[in-house]
Amino acid sequence: MAPHTPRDSVGVALYRHEAIGAVLQVRGVDDGAPRLSVLLARRDHEPYAGRYALPSGPVEPEETLEAAVLRHLAQKVDVAGLTHLEQLGTRSDPGRDPAQRTIGTSYLGLVPTVAEPHLPERASWVAVDDLPELAFDHATVVAQAVTRLRAKLSYTNIGFALMPAEFTIAELREVYVAALGHDVAPTNLERVLTRRGQLVPTGEMSAPGTRGGRPARVFRFRDHALVITDPFAVLRPE
């Protein structure tokens, strides 16, 4: 239980409000083992010293929530590399921070596969299906971020935020499979996204890969801002 919350002169509770960032990226595409991963940092002070946590910190009086989460993320990752940022929700369990009463507003951020931002010593990317024990309620924030991403991959064009500017269908499928957590047929993925007007062929062909094979058509996403393309769609396992 958090300590007693101080109050102002007229009895209104005074408590901390923090911004929390769950930044996701599909990593390992180049080595053939893509996994959806989240940016974590090991805490060096109590509470939960030594545990991993999401980038987070207090919202200053002159800041918006988005400005606060970007400031705290910037301490761990180059925020210029973020291709998408959206609010997930607000967490208000009175005991979520054992040090003091703290309201937390969480955000989902996405980084494309080609980005390799410099990380400080205590920060690292960790696969979302192999998380260590996290500080505070950050494990549930990660779960919410993954659920939100997977849902939006079905009914929006949010895949643009995970991909480089140009890609083949095979590369797109690898990222979708890792992000969704289940298999998707490349022909079905191309058909669905093309029918919704999300994919645009560039007219170029890829160079032959190291494993051989014929050159493949290169595509790009039509829009690089979030668009709802089919509000009732679900990309189901094959």
N, C-alpha and C positions, 0 to 999 in steps of 0.2 A: 504494500500500500504506500502511495506517495505521501511525503510529509504534508503537514498542514499548509494549506494554500493561503498566502497573505491576501489582504483586502485593502482597498483604498479608503479614503476618509469617509465615504458614504456607504461602505460595505460591499462594493463590487469586487468580485474575486479577480486577482491579478495572477496570470499564469503565462507560461512560455508557449509560443507557437513556433513549430519548426516545419521546414520544407524538406521532403525526402525524395530522392531521385533514384528510380530503378531504370538503369540504362541497359538495354539489351542489344546484342549483336550475334549474328551467326558467324562462328569462327571455325577454322580448320578446313575451309573449303579447298584450299590449295593442296592439302595433303590427303584429301579424299575422306576425311572424317568430320564433316561439319556438325557442330553442336550449338544449340542456342545457349548463350552465355550471358551472365550479368556482371556488371562492374561492382566489386566489393572492396572494402578497405579494412584492414585489421586495426582495431581500436587500441590505443596506447594508454588509456586512462579509464578509471571507473566512471559509471557502472559498466560491467561487461568487458573489462580490460582483457585483451588478447583474443576476443571474438571478432569475427567478421561482421560488418554492418554495411548498409547502403550509405552512399554519400548523403549527409543531412546536416542541418544546423538551424539556428534561430532565424526567424524573420525579423529584420530590423524595422524600427518604426517608420522609416521613410521608404521602405521597399514594398513592391507588390510581391505576391507569392511566387509568381514566375521569375521575377528578378532574383528572389532569394534562392530558389532552387538552382538557377543558372550559376549564381555566385558560388554555391557550395559544390556544384558539379565541376566548375572550372578549377577547383583545387585538386581534382583527380583526373580530369580528362579535358581535351581541347573541345570546348563546347561549340566552336565553329564547325566541328565535324558532325554535330547532331543534325539529322535530317528530319526528325519529327519529335515533338514534345507536346504532351497533353496531360491534363490533370486526371488522376485516377479517383481520388476521393479523400475524405477527411476522417481521421481516426481519433476517437475521443475517450477510449477506455481510461478511467481515472488512474489505473495502476500500470499503464503501459511504460512509463518511465519511473523506475524506483527512486530516482533522485528528486524529482519534483513533478508537479502537475503539468503535463505537456500535451497540447493538441498537435497532431501531425497531419499535414496535407501532403499527399504523395503524388508523384508524377511518373509517367512512362516516357522514356526517351529511347530513340533508336539510332543506331550507327550502321552505316553500310559495311559490307564485307571487306571492301578494299581499304577501309580506314585502319590505321595502326597507330593510334595516338600514344604519345609518351605518357607513362604512368609513374607516379611517385613510388617510392620504395615499398610502402605498405599496401599498395593497391594492386589488384589483379583481376583478371576475368575468370569466372568460375561457371562451369556448366550448370544450368538450372536443374538438371536431373541428378546432380551430385553435390548438393549444397552442404556445407558444414552447418553446425548449429549457429544461428545468427543472433545478434543482439536485439533487444527490444522485441517488437512485433514485425521485424523486417522480413522474416520468412513468409508471412502472410501477404506483405506488400509485393514481394517477388511473385508469389502465386497469382495475385490479382493482376499484375502486369502481364504475366504470361497468358492468362485467360483472356485479357483484353486484346492482346496482340492476335491470338489465335482466332478469336471471334471476328476481328476486323479484317483478317486475311480473307475471310469468306465473303464479306459484303462490302468491302471498300477496296481502294487501290493502294493500301498501306504498304504493299510489297515494295513500292518504289523506294521507301526509306531504308530497306535492308539491302538493296542491290546497288552495284555500280551503275554509271550512266548507261552503259550498253552491255548486253549479255546474250548468251544463247539460251534456248529453252532448257537444255540440259543443266546449265548453271542455275537458271531460275528454279527448276525443280529441286535441285539439291538444297537450296535455301528454304524453299517452302516446306519440304519434308522435315528439315531440321526444326523449323519454327513451329510447324503444326504438330510435330510429334507422331506423325503417321505417314504412310506412303501415299503418293499422288502420282498417277500416270502422266508422263510428259505430254502425250497427245491430248488428254483430257484437260490438263492445265492450260495448254495453248489454246484449245478450242473455247474454254470458258472465258479466259481473260480477253481473247480476241473478240468474242461475241459481245462482251461488255464494253468494248472500245478502249480497254486499258493498254493494250500492247500495240506498238507501231513498229513495223519492220524498217530498218535503217537502209536497206538495199545492199548492205555489206555482208560478207561471209567471213566466218572465223578462220584463223589459221589452223592447220592440222595440229592436234594436241600431241603430247609426248607418248600417249598410248595409241597413236594412229587414228584411223577413222577419217571419214570425209569431212570437209568443211561444213559448218552449219550456219544457218541464217542468224543474223544478229538483230536483236530487238532493243527497244527502249520503252519506258513507260511514257504514255502521252502526257500525264499530269504529274507534277512534283509537289502537289499540295493535296491534302486529303479530300477524297471525293467518295460519296456513297454511290456504289455502282449497282447493287442489287440488295435491297434491305432485308430480303428473306432468304438469301442464299447460304448454303453451308457446303464447304469443301470436305466431303466425306472420304474416309479411307477406301481404297480400291477393294 
